[in-house]
Every structure is written in structure tokens, then in C-alpha cells.
Amino acid sequence: MEAVMKKTLKVLPGHVIELDPGQFAVGDTVEVEVRKVEKSLNAVLHALEEIHESLKNHPSFGTAWDVQGYINEERNSWDR
């Protein structure tokens, strides 16, 4: 069975890419293919990071009753 490793890496200063091939033994012959990640993937990852960060500012709900209580509080605040 062919062992495969896929990683996303950053190009370091000096145009260096470091890869730790932990699952392969010293002396193994490996094939390396390098492709630039399209910006659209980076944009998706950035959007996911933004969503993750924004969720930290919102309350977490344990139950549906907690959600309903929060909604009621918000709705009541509109009438003030």
C-alpha cells in the first residue's frame, strides 16, 4: 500500500519550504509535488476564521429553552 501525506505549508523567507516527513524512513525515496494554493481557498479559510472569531462574542446555548430565552430578551429590548 502506498503511503501518502498531504500538507499545506507556507513558503518561508529565503523561498524555503520545510516538511517533516515523519511517516517515512531515512533513505526512503519520495516524490514531492508543489502547487500554489488558489486565493479562493485562502479566502474561504479566512472567512471561516472570521466566523469562528465572531462566534466567541455570542452566547452559547445549552438548550432550546436557552435560545428561546435569549430571543425573548432581544425582542423585549426592541420595545424599550
BELJOGI-V999908 format. One record per helix or strand of 2 or more residues. SS is the DSSP state (H for helix, E for strand). FROM is the first residue (numbers start at 1). TO is the last residue. Records with the same first field share a line. If there is no record, write none. Layout:
SS = FROM-TO, FROM-TO
//
This chain:
H = 39-55, 64-78
//
